[in-house]
Amino acid sequence: MNDTQIGEIWLFFKEYLRKEDISNAAEAFVDLLADFNIKDKVLQGAVGFDPDLDTAIEYYLEDDSEEEYEEDYDEDDEY
């Protein structure tokens, strides 16, 4: 799946969601993509299709990079 397909799928389904559900649905969609091993680079490429999707992707990528930092930090910690 490429970044264009991600954006198009999201926009297709978003129109059927209630406004109060869009943010949670966007986060669930991005989590599902991550579960299917969609690369971070592809997710980053999907930024720009929709503000709600952008927020969910940026949150995921930020959280993912913090986890990588914590793992690196723990490995270097000799205490």
C-alpha positions as CSV (number, residue, x, y, z in Angstrom):
1,M,0.0,0.0,0.0
2,N,1.3,3.4,-0.9
3,D,0.8,6.9,0.7
4,T,-1.8,7.9,-1.9
5,Q,-3.9,4.8,-1.3
6,I,-3.8,5.4,2.4
7,G,-5.1,9.0,1.9
8,E,-7.8,7.9,-0.5
9,I,-9.0,5.1,1.8
10,W,-9.2,7.4,4.7
11,L,-11.0,10.1,2.9
12,F,-13.5,7.6,1.5
13,F,-14.4,6.3,5.0
14,K,-14.2,9.6,6.8
15,E,-17.3,10.9,5.1
16,Y,-19.3,8.2,6.8
17,L,-18.1,9.0,10.3
18,R,-19.7,11.2,12.9
19,K,-17.6,14.3,13.7
20,E,-17.0,13.2,17.3
21,D,-15.6,9.9,16.1
22,I,-13.2,11.1,13.5
23,S,-10.1,11.6,15.7
24,N,-10.4,8.2,17.3
25,A,-11.1,6.5,13.9
26,A,-8.0,8.2,12.4
27,E,-5.8,6.9,15.3
28,A,-7.3,3.4,14.9
29,F,-6.7,3.5,11.2
30,V,-3.0,4.5,11.6
31,D,-2.6,1.8,14.3
32,L,-4.1,-0.7,11.9
33,L,-1.7,0.3,9.2
34,A,1.2,0.0,11.6
35,D,0.0,-3.5,12.6
36,F,0.1,-4.4,8.8
37,N,3.8,-3.3,8.8
38,I,3.3,-0.1,6.7
39,K,6.6,1.7,6.9
40,D,6.9,5.0,8.8
41,K,8.2,6.5,5.5
42,V,5.0,5.6,3.7
43,L,2.9,7.0,6.6
44,Q,4.9,10.2,6.5
45,G,4.1,10.4,2.8
46,A,0.4,10.3,3.5
47,V,0.6,13.5,5.5
48,G,-1.2,16.3,3.6
49,F,-4.4,14.4,2.6
50,D,-6.4,15.4,5.6
51,P,-5.8,17.3,8.8
52,D,-7.3,14.6,11.0
53,L,-5.2,11.9,9.4
54,D,-2.2,14.1,9.6
55,T,-2.7,14.5,13.4
56,A,-3.0,10.8,13.9
57,I,0.1,10.0,11.8
58,E,2.2,12.7,13.5
59,Y,1.1,11.4,16.9
60,Y,2.0,7.8,15.9
61,L,5.4,8.8,14.5
62,E,6.2,10.9,17.5
63,D,5.3,8.1,19.9
64,D,7.2,5.6,17.8
65,S,10.4,7.7,17.8
66,E,10.1,8.2,21.6
67,E,10.0,4.5,22.0
68,E,13.1,4.0,19.9
69,Y,14.9,6.6,21.9
70,E,13.9,4.9,25.2
71,E,15.1,1.6,23.9
72,D,18.4,3.1,22.9
73,Y,18.7,4.8,26.2
74,D,18.0,1.6,28.2
75,E,20.6,-0.3,26.2
76,D,23.3,2.3,27.1
77,D,22.3,2.5,30.7
78,E,24.8,0.6,32.8
79,Y,23.3,1.4,36.2
